[in-house]
Amino acid sequence: MDHALTRFRQAADRENRRRSLRRRYSVELQQQAVEYWHERRGEEGVRTIAATLGVSVTTLQRWTRGSARRPQFRPVEILHRTPSVETGPTVAVQITAAGPRVEGLTVEAAARLLTLLR
């Protein structure tokens, strides 16, 4: 039995010492289980990994889906640039996997754009 699995099982037993039925797992233990799943998922199926951890398949799937969620808010960096007199202000729009990114707007123009996009 590997070290990560032993550590998970011992911590789970400590947390659920007085619970015979509905076991509960802290966020840290859930993260450990998801990390274990990430390491093993190429070699073993989710059913096998869940059984090895001692949790239900549904529970492990819920934890792995929860780990993939992105935060609702993403950090935004506002850069101040002096527009060129000859070319005017430059606005760059990038469409990325994380969502659209617009550069070159003033704070007021960015606020107006966001209001129009709602």
N, C-alpha and C positions, 0 to 999 in steps of 0.2 A: 504494500500500500504506500503510495507516495506521500510526501510531507504535506502538500497542500490539502489533500483529502483528509489526512489525519487531523490536521489543524482545524479544518472546517467541522468535522464530526465532533471533536472535543469541545469546541466553542458552542456548537448547537446543543450538545448535551448539557453544558453549563447553563445556557440561557433557558432551557426547557426542563430543568431539573424536576420541578413539581408539576409539570403538565403531562398528563397521560394521553389526552386526546389532541386537541387543537394546538399544535406546536406553532410558535411564532419565531420569526427570525429578524434580527436587527438589520439595518441597512448595510452595515459592514459585512455581515454574513451573507446577505444577498449578493453584494459585490464580489465576495470571495467565490460564491457559487458561479456567478456569471464569468469570472475570470477562468475558473476551472473548466467551464463549458467551452469558452473560447479556445483554450489550449487543446481540448480533446475532440472538438466537433468534427474535425477532419477524419479522425480515426474511428469514432464511435457515434452512434445515434443518440438523440435526445433522451429516448427511453432508458438506454443503458446508463447514460450519465446521471439522469435523475435517480435511478435506482441505486447507483453507486454513492450518490450524495445522501440518499435517504429521504428525498423529497418527492412529491408527486410530479408527474410530467407537466400537468397544468401549471403548477407553481413555478417550475423552472422556466417554462415558456413565458409566463407572465413577467418574470424577472428579466429574461433576456430581451423581451420586447420593450420593457421599461427602460433598459439601459441604452436602447437605440434612439430614444426620444431626444429631440433637441430642445434646448430652452426656447421659450417663446420670444425672448428678447436677445438680440445679438449686439455686441458692442459696436459702436459707431465712432469712427474717428473723423473729426471735422478738420480739414486742412484749409488754411487761408492762403490764397495765392493772389497776386496782383495781376489782373487781366491785362493783356497786351492791348495797346491802343489800336494797332493795325488790324488785328484779327478779332478783337472782341473777346468776351469771356468764352472759355472752353468748358464744355460739359461732357463728361464721359460717363457712359452707362455700360456697366458690365453685368452680364447675366451669369451667375455662378451657381454651383450646386447648393450653396447656402442661401441663395436668393439674389435679387437684383442689388447692385451697388451703384450709386450715382455720385459722381465727383464733380466739383466745380460750381456748385450752387451756394448761394449765400444761405444763412440759416433761415431767413424769411422765405426765400424761394423754395427751400427744401420743405418747410412747414406747409407752404401752399400746395406743393406737389403731393405731399402725403394726404392733405385734406381732399384734394381732387380724386385721389386714387381710392378713397374709402367707398 
